[in-house]
Amino acid sequence: MLDDIEFAIGDQIITLTPQGYLHPEYTGKKNANECQAGFVASKDGQYRLGRNFLRNFKVGLDFENNQIVLDAKPGFASIRKAGEKKEIIEYVHQSSSSLPAFL
């Protein structure tokens, strides 16, 4: 079992479950049971959060206040203020016909 990944953005702690940060490896083989992390460090040691991060959230763009608003997808991610107690994120396995396309 893999651990959740946590990181801070401003005063927010974002937690991703393995279901939120892993995706199938594109091996060309049907029904391959391999997966890989959806992000890696760049040459300068920074992480750029893109599609593999954003798929775990509903994203709102507030142009008037120059803000990005995230609403976590239950079972895949959570957001809390720094210093708040971490909640346990439960992932309930669904039948493959009802899983999102990226799983």
Protein Blocks (a to p, Z undefined) as FASTA:
>chain_A
ZZdddddehjbccdddfklmgccddehpahiabdcdfbdcdfkopacddfklmmmpccdd
dfknopacddddehkaccddehiacdddddddddfklgcfkZZ
